[in-house]
């Protein structure tokens, strides 16, 4: 399981873009660790990992760069096309699983979306992730977040093109470019490359994370599923060969300004607070009119107002 070259600005053959041209020189400095994150656009467990990933980024983001790969589970894609009676039962099962994930993790997932929509293949949603990334990694990250919010919080069907375009607008993408890339060979090749890499690395469950160091000949360390935070820090230490120093602690307001719209559990995990303590601090910012509370099916999200 060797690392692929991901440091060129944009590989037209693979449809893979590396460094964002808008990044500052300091942000463009090579980072010693490459973190491959294998996801699926309809994966609630991938969504539930967001708090942990944010904490890793906030504390140790100077040591690693994230590359998002769409796993392309064809079995799941084909299931969405099925209109048999059995699918109704399957939809209810998935809806129940989502509700359980929301209850256990604190990241709200509204399973009713499965029962209220006619689903098409999530291939288009997967392709949209790659199309967004062609505008730069930051644009891709913003789009993926907006797409997840649309699906898990707002019960929107992300297998529909108009929903994806709305997500692109909310992520401040160039809409004309995004629409063109949805049907471009470049985005298609990028998705095909993701699926090929998924198969080559033996990834059959999402989320899966593979850590690579700077030596492209070394094997990566693969972690499947969600584990305690310290596990990921230990892997970083093992890959680096030394104990990494966490970044200077960010303030709560600084965190909200950076991410704009977050769940209570994301604040709780990043700042090592109980949910109750996190809510108390967030409500204080509401009183200062810096934050707006947004109720969701499970818990609360918070929007930064500045």
ZITA-V249869 format. One record per residue. RES is the residue in one small letter. PSI is psi in radians with two decimals (NA if undefined). OMEGA is omega as a letter, one per 20 degrees, with the letter a starting at -180 (999 if undefined). D_FIRST is the distance of its C-alpha to the first C-alpha in whole Angstrom. Layout:
res: (RES & RES)
psi: (PSI & PSI)
omega: (OMEGA & OMEGA)
d_first: (D_FIRST & D_FIRST)
//
This chain:
res: (x & x & x & x & x & x & x & x & x & x & x & x & x & x & x & x & x & x & x & x & x & x & x & x & x & x & x & x & x & x & x & x & x & x & x & x & x & x & x & x & x & x & x & x & x & x & x & x & x & x & x & x & x & x & x & x & x & x & x & x & x & x & x & x & x & x & x & x & x & x & x & x & x & x & x & x & x & x & x & x & x & x & x & x & x & x & x & x & x & x & x & x & x & x & x & x & x & x & x & x & x & x & x & x & x & x & x & x & x & x & x & x & x & x & x & x & x & x & x & x & x & x & x & x & x & x & x & x & x & x & x & x & x & x & x & x & x & x & x & x & x & x & x & x & x & x & x & x & x & x & x & x & x & x & x & x & x & x & x & x & x & x & x & x & x & x & x & x & x & x & x & x & x & x & x & x & x & x & x & x & x & x & x & x & x & x & x & x & x & x & x & x & x & x & x & x & x & x & x & x & x & x & x & x & x & x & x & x & x & x & x & x & x & x & x & x & x & x & x & x & x & x & x & x & x & x & x & x & x & x & x & x & x & x & x & x & x & x & x & x & x & x & x & x & x & x & x & x & x & x & x & x & x & x & x & x & x & x & x & x & x & x & x & x & x & x & x & x & x & x & x & x & x & x & x & x & x & x & x & x & x & x & x & x & x & x & x & x & x & x & x & x & x & x & x & x & x & x & x & x & x & x & x & x & x & x)
psi: (1.47 & 2.70 & 2.48 & 2.80 & 2.03 & 0.30 & 0.02 & 2.75 & -0.84 & 2.17 & 1.83 & -0.61 & -0.74 & -0.30 & 0.47 & 2.19 & 2.51 & -1.76 & 2.48 & 2.15 & -0.30 & -0.13 & 2.64 & 2.94 & -0.67 & -0.62 & -0.41 & -0.13 & 2.39 & 2.41 & 2.49 & -0.35 & 2.38 & 2.18 & 1.91 & 2.16 & 2.03 & 2.15 & 3.04 & 2.41 & -0.39 & 0.24 & 1.94 & -0.57 & -0.58 & -0.74 & -0.72 & -0.28 & -0.15 & -0.78 & -0.74 & -0.74 & -0.66 & -0.72 & -0.72 & -0.74 & -0.76 & -0.74 & -0.65 & 0.33 & -0.35 & -0.27 & -0.24 & 2.72 & 2.38 & 2.36 & 2.13 & 2.21 & 2.34 & 2.11 & -0.51 & 1.05 & 1.69 & -0.54 & -0.74 & -0.68 & -0.79 & -0.56 & -0.58 & -0.43 & -0.33 & 2.36 & 0.33 & 2.90 & -0.55 & -0.51 & -0.58 & -0.78 & -0.69 & -0.71 & -0.77 & -0.66 & -0.79 & -0.73 & -0.75 & -0.72 & -0.76 & -0.76 & -0.69 & -0.75 & -0.75 & -0.77 & -0.71 & -0.59 & -0.38 & -0.10 & 1.89 & 2.28 & 2.11 & 1.73 & -0.27 & -0.36 & -0.55 & -0.52 & -0.31 & -0.02 & 2.65 & 2.12 & 2.43 & 3.13 & 2.34 & 0.15 & -0.76 & -0.70 & -0.69 & -0.75 & -0.63 & -0.61 & -0.77 & -0.66 & -0.73 & -0.68 & -0.41 & -0.25 & 0.16 & 2.66 & -0.70 & -0.71 & -0.72 & -0.72 & -0.76 & -0.75 & -0.78 & -0.72 & -0.81 & -0.62 & -0.72 & -0.71 & -0.73 & -0.76 & -0.99 & -0.51 & -0.70 & 0.07 & 0.71 & 2.50 & 1.76 & 0.07 & 0.03 & 2.40 & -0.70 & -0.63 & -0.72 & -0.67 & -0.71 & -0.70 & -0.70 & -0.67 & -0.77 & -0.44 & 0.12 & 0.68 & 2.82 & 1.92 & -0.68 & -0.76 & -0.73 & -0.80 & -0.71 & -0.71 & -0.41 & -0.43 & 0.34 & 2.69 & -0.55 & -0.84 & -0.67 & -0.77 & -0.63 & -0.75 & -0.71 & -0.65 & -0.70 & -0.80 & -0.69 & -0.78 & -0.68 & -0.80 & -0.73 & -0.59 & 0.06 & 0.56 & 2.04 & 0.04 & 2.42 & 2.53 & 2.57 & 2.48 & 2.34 & 2.14 & 2.26 & 2.53 & -3.00 & -0.34 & 1.86 & -0.25 & -0.31 & 2.57 & 2.63 & 2.98 & 2.11 & 2.32 & 2.15 & 2.23 & -3.07 & 2.29 & 2.94 & 2.63 & -0.69 & -0.45 & -0.77 & -0.62 & -0.71 & -0.65 & -0.75 & -0.78 & -0.75 & -0.72 & -0.62 & -0.55 & 0.15 & 2.90 & 2.01 & 2.57 & 2.21 & 2.64 & 2.85 & 2.32 & 2.31 & 2.63 & 2.80 & -0.76 & -0.66 & -0.68 & -0.79 & -0.66 & -0.66 & -0.75 & -0.27 & -0.72 & 1.89 & 2.77 & 2.76 & -0.73 & -0.51 & -0.73 & -0.73 & -0.83 & -0.80 & -0.66 & 0.17 & 0.82 & 2.76 & 2.83 & -0.68 & -0.74 & -0.70 & -0.78 & -0.69 & -0.79 & -0.65 & -0.68 & -0.53 & -0.66 & -0.49 & -0.75 & -0.51 & 0.05 & 0.55 & -0.31 & 2.55 & 2.29 & 2.31 & 1.83 & 2.43 & -3.14 & -0.71 & 1.79 & -2.59 & 2.49 & 2.84 & 2.20 & 2.24 & 2.29 & -0.30 & NA)
omega: (a & a & r & r & a & a & r & a & r & r & a & a & a & a & a & r & a & a & r & a & r & a & r & r & a & r & a & r & a & r & a & a & r & a & r & r & a & a & r & a & a & a & r & r & r & r & a & r & a & r & a & a & r & r & r & a & a & a & a & a & r & a & a & r & a & r & a & r & r & a & r & r & a & r & r & r & a & a & a & r & a & a & a & r & r & a & r & r & r & r & r & r & r & r & r & r & r & a & r & r & r & a & a & a & a & r & a & r & r & a & r & r & a & a & a & a & r & a & r & r & r & r & a & r & r & r & a & r & r & r & r & a & r & r & r & a & a & r & r & r & r & a & a & r & a & r & r & r & r & a & a & a & a & r & r & a & a & r & r & a & a & r & r & r & r & r & r & r & r & r & r & r & r & a & r & r & r & a & r & a & r & r & a & r & a & r & r & r & r & r & r & r & r & a & r & r & r & a & a & a & r & r & r & r & r & j & r & a & r & a & r & r & a & r & a & r & a & r & r & r & a & r & a & r & a & r & r & a & a & r & a & r & r & r & r & a & a & a & a & a & r & a & a & r & r & r & r & a & r & r & r & a & r & r & r & r & a & a & r & a & a & r & r & a & r & r & a & a & a & a & r & r & r & r & a & r & r & r & a & a & r & r & r & r & r & r & r & r & r & a & r & r & a & a & r & a & r & r & a & r & a & a & r & a & r & 999)
d_first: (0 & 4 & 7 & 9 & 13 & 15 & 18 & 20 & 23 & 23 & 21 & 23 & 21 & 19 & 21 & 19 & 21 & 20 & 23 & 26 & 29 & 31 & 29 & 31 & 31 & 30 & 27 & 26 & 25 & 21 & 20 & 17 & 15 & 13 & 13 & 12 & 14 & 14 & 18 & 21 & 24 & 26 & 24 & 26 & 24 & 22 & 25 & 26 & 23 & 25 & 27 & 25 & 23 & 26 & 27 & 23 & 24 & 28 & 27 & 24 & 23 & 24 & 21 & 18 & 18 & 17 & 16 & 17 & 15 & 17 & 16 & 18 & 20 & 22 & 24 & 25 & 26 & 28 & 30 & 31 & 33 & 35 & 38 & 39 & 41 & 38 & 36 & 39 & 38 & 34 & 35 & 37 & 34 & 32 & 35 & 35 & 32 & 32 & 35 & 34 & 31 & 33 & 35 & 33 & 31 & 34 & 32 & 34 & 33 & 36 & 36 & 39 & 37 & 36 & 39 & 41 & 39 & 38 & 35 & 33 & 29 & 27 & 26 & 28 & 27 & 23 & 25 & 27 & 24 & 23 & 26 & 27 & 24 & 25 & 28 & 26 & 23 & 26 & 28 & 25 & 25 & 29 & 29 & 26 & 28 & 31 & 30 & 29 & 33 & 34 & 33 & 33 & 36 & 38 & 37 & 37 & 35 & 32 & 32 & 35 & 35 & 38 & 36 & 33 & 35 & 37 & 34 & 33 & 37 & 36 & 33 & 35 & 34 & 35 & 36 & 37 & 34 & 32 & 34 & 34 & 30 & 30 & 31 & 29 & 27 & 25 & 24 & 23 & 21 & 19 & 19 & 18 & 15 & 14 & 15 & 13 & 9 & 11 & 11 & 7 & 6 & 9 & 11 & 14 & 16 & 17 & 17 & 14 & 13 & 9 & 10 & 9 & 12 & 14 & 12 & 10 & 9 & 8 & 5 & 6 & 9 & 9 & 13 & 15 & 18 & 21 & 21 & 24 & 24 & 24 & 20 & 19 & 21 & 20 & 16 & 17 & 20 & 17 & 15 & 18 & 20 & 23 & 24 & 24 & 28 & 28 & 30 & 34 & 34 & 35 & 38 & 38 & 40 & 38 & 35 & 37 & 37 & 34 & 33 & 36 & 36 & 34 & 35 & 37 & 34 & 32 & 34 & 35 & 31 & 31 & 34 & 34 & 37 & 38 & 39 & 42 & 42 & 40 & 42 & 45 & 44 & 43 & 46 & 48 & 46 & 48 & 51 & 50 & 50 & 46 & 44 & 45 & 44 & 43 & 43 & 40 & 40 & 39 & 40 & 40 & 38 & 40 & 40 & 41 & 44 & 44)
//
